[in-house]
Amino acid sequence: MKISIFGLGYVGCVSLACLAENGHNVTGVDVVPHKIDLINKGKATIIEKDIDEILLANWEKGNISATSNYKEAVLNTEISIICVGTPSDVNGHLNLNAIYQTAEQIGAALKEKDGFHIAIIRSTVLPGTNEKIGNIIAEHSGKKRNEGFAVVSNPEFLREGSAVKDYYNPPVTVIGTDSDFASQKISEMYEGINAPIKKTNIEIAELIKYVNNSFHALKVSFANEVGNICKKMNIDSHELMDLFCMDTQLNLSPYYLKPGFAFGGSCLPKDLKAFKTMAHDFYLESPVLNSILDSNESQKNQALNLILNKKSKKVGILGLSFKKGTDDLRYSPVVELAESLLGKGFSVSIYDRNVNISKISGTNKAYIDKHIPHLSELISDDLKKVIEDSETIIISHNVPEFKDVNLRFSNKHFIDLVKVKDIVPSANYEGICW
Ligand SMILES: NC(=O)c1ccc[n+]([C@@H]2O[C@H](COP(=O)([O-])OP(=O)(O)OC[C@H]3O[C@@H](n4cnc5c(N)ncnc54)[C@H](O)[C@@H]3O)[C@@H](O)[C@H]2O)c1
């Protein structure tokens, strides 16, 4: 394929060399003349392992060139990949000037082009940018989106230092577009890349990179805080974290990464409190660890506010224990939710097939006696009755029993805190964070 690349920095230079290596004919465009000169001499614009050899070999084959003439680049290619910089402005917002300027240039060039053109956004941009770029190209070309051109969001996951290796081995190739033709074409362009291709909607493709990078940053800060605590205790933080990483069931895994309700139970809040308090006793600042419980409280408030906004004062709760499959009510965030609602004068009915009031004992009983002393009057083992007695129903356990309640009781409003498996969303259904 004939491809133009706008922006010859880290992402653009690697894409230029690696796409040429995979058999494409690639033209780079940049606003910095020196970068164009380098490429036209077969030299990379960046320092990266393996890039010099790949670039030179493909330049010698005549598959790599660069120009400042953006029109020529667009007119002679079928795909333009936008890799220009998206720095932060002084307030932390994205500066999209280079992106918009590139879109204007592609649009102006397309005014003179008969064939269909695909613009790929490889730079990291927030949701809404793809649409805006489409509008700019349409305005400057006089063509309609998906008739004369398509815009695709295709985030880059490479890391500097291992950019070539990452380019050829990304975790996944994400293609977000509203054009089937463009989607197919880009899948063909990436033939030879060792990664599954995942087609998704534009907004997800735009946001995924921010979620990835925020999580990577969180991991670094978390590990550093653990390291600081370890050092104070003369514990080998690297040996400890190596062990931590061996747990691929709960630590490095999809577990605990499903948006939903707050955590609770007798272990997570207690152990987190003990750990962060110990750090505090060492006079260590541990802002990540310290903020976790605050975040958890915010999620409880999120659920409470959803219910309060419904105005209905009759609430049903499906699932009271801190998670499904147990009768442990200690530090269940659902108990706290029920307690808050009762305190605000709501009528609350509860269904939980595992909670048998007569059998609750020990610290479990002490906890519930303190928070909902008259639970026996509120709880029932009749699911239908609990729903019929309520107007807003909270689903807090992910069990098959609840998967069609919203369809069976279409005159009730359901708020799902757990994204029940196989539930079919309906007009009377909403998720806490989906
Ligand atoms: N560097 C990384 O590791 C990495 C990884 C993944 C994604 N990204 C994202 O990719 C994008 C590019 O990052 P980078 O590190 O390659 O940036 P960079 O600053 O190294 O390169 C950007 C290039 O764009 C050029 N440019 C600016 N305006 C232009 C225009 N109007 N027309 C043509 N060229 C223009 C600049 O001269 C520069 O050469 C950013 O959005 C970044 O967040 C970067």
The ligand as an SDF file (V2000), in Angstrom:
LIG
                    3D

 44 48  0  0  0  0  0  0  0  0999 V2000
    6.5500    8.5820   22.2110 N   0  0  0  0  0  0  0  0  0  0  0  0
    5.8810    7.5200   22.5880 C   0  0  0  0  0  0  0  0  0  0  0  0
    6.4120    6.5900   23.2140 O   0  0  0  0  0  0  0  0  0  0  0  0
    4.4370    7.3870   22.2070 C   0  0  0  0  0  0  0  0  0  0  0  0
    3.8270    6.1360   22.2680 C   0  0  0  0  0  0  0  0  0  0  0  0
    2.5050    6.0070   21.8800 C   0  0  0  0  0  0  0  0  0  0  0  0
    1.7890    7.1250   21.4880 C   0  0  0  0  0  0  0  0  0  0  0  0
    2.3830    8.3500   21.4670 N   0  0  0  0  0  0  0  0  0  0  0  0
    1.6100    9.4980   21.0080 C   0  0  0  0  0  0  0  0  0  0  0  0
    1.8980    9.6850   19.6370 O   0  0  0  0  0  0  0  0  0  0  0  0
    1.9170   11.0890   19.3230 C   0  0  0  0  0  0  0  0  0  0  0  0
    3.2750   11.4850   18.7760 C   0  0  0  0  0  0  0  0  0  0  0  0
    4.2370   11.2350   19.7850 O   0  0  0  0  0  0  0  0  0  0  0  0
    5.7980   11.3490   19.4870 P   0  0  0  0  0  0  0  0  0  0  0  0
    6.4920   10.9580   20.7420 O   0  0  0  0  0  0  0  0  0  0  0  0
    6.1130   10.6570   18.2410 O   0  0  0  0  0  0  0  0  0  0  0  0
    5.9230   12.9390   19.2670 O   0  0  0  0  0  0  0  0  0  0  0  0
    7.1780   13.7520   18.7300 P   0  0  0  0  0  0  0  0  0  0  0  0
    7.1280   15.0800   19.3760 O   0  0  0  0  0  0  0  0  0  0  0  0
    8.4250   12.9320   18.8560 O   0  0  0  0  0  0  0  0  0  0  0  0
    6.8660   13.8830   17.1800 O   0  0  0  0  0  0  0  0  0  0  0  0
    5.8400   14.6660   16.6690 C   0  0  0  0  0  0  0  0  0  0  0  0
    6.2670   15.1380   15.2970 C   0  0  0  0  0  0  0  0  0  0  0  0
    5.1690   15.8210   14.6880 O   0  0  0  0  0  0  0  0  0  0  0  0
    5.7300   16.8780   13.9420 C   0  0  0  0  0  0  0  0  0  0  0  0
    4.6500   17.8260   13.6060 N   0  0  0  0  0  0  0  0  0  0  0  0
    4.0700   18.7580   14.3750 C   0  0  0  0  0  0  0  0  0  0  0  0
    3.1100   19.4050   13.6960 N   0  0  0  0  0  0  0  0  0  0  0  0
    3.0700   18.8530   12.4690 C   0  0  0  0  0  0  0  0  0  0  0  0
    2.2780   19.0820   11.3050 C   0  0  0  0  0  0  0  0  0  0  0  0
    1.3240   20.0030   11.3160 N   0  0  0  0  0  0  0  0  0  0  0  0
    2.5040   18.3240   10.2180 N   0  0  0  0  0  0  0  0  0  0  0  0
    3.4630   17.3810   10.2370 C   0  0  0  0  0  0  0  0  0  0  0  0
    4.2410   17.1300   11.3110 N   0  0  0  0  0  0  0  0  0  0  0  0
    4.0450   17.8590   12.3860 C   0  0  0  0  0  0  0  0  0  0  0  0
    6.8170   17.4280   14.8070 C   0  0  0  0  0  0  0  0  0  0  0  0
    7.7320   18.2220   14.1060 O   0  0  0  0  0  0  0  0  0  0  0  0
    7.4390   16.1130   15.3100 C   0  0  0  0  0  0  0  0  0  0  0  0
    8.4470   15.6670   14.4390 O   0  0  0  0  0  0  0  0  0  0  0  0
    1.5320   11.8010   20.6060 C   0  0  0  0  0  0  0  0  0  0  0  0
    0.1450   11.9640   20.6270 O   0  0  0  0  0  0  0  0  0  0  0  0
    1.9340   10.8090   21.6860 C   0  0  0  0  0  0  0  0  0  0  0  0
    1.1750   10.9900   22.8670 O   0  0  0  0  0  0  0  0  0  0  0  0
    3.7110    8.4960   21.7980 C   0  0  0  0  0  0  0  0  0  0  0  0
  1  2  1  0
  2  3  2  0
  2  4  1  0
  4  5  1  0
  4 44  2  0
  5  6  2  0
  6  7  1  0
  7  8  2  0
  8  9  1  0
  8 44  1  0
  9 10  1  0
  9 42  1  0
 10 11  1  0
 11 12  1  0
 11 40  1  0
 12 13  1  0
 13 14  1  0
 14 15  2  0
 14 16  1  0
 14 17  1  0
 17 18  1  0
 18 19  2  0
 18 20  1  0
 18 21  1  0
 21 22  1  0
 22 23  1  0
 23 24  1  0
 23 38  1  0
 24 25  1  0
 25 26  1  0
 25 36  1  0
 26 27  1  0
 26 35  1  0
 27 28  2  0
 28 29  1  0
 29 30  1  0
 29 35  2  0
 30 31  1  0
 30 32  2  0
 32 33  1  0
 33 34  2  0
 34 35  1  0
 36 37  1  0
 36 38  1  0
 38 39  1  0
 40 41  1  0
 40 42  1  0
 42 43  1  0
M  CHG  2   8   1  16  -1
M  END
$$$$
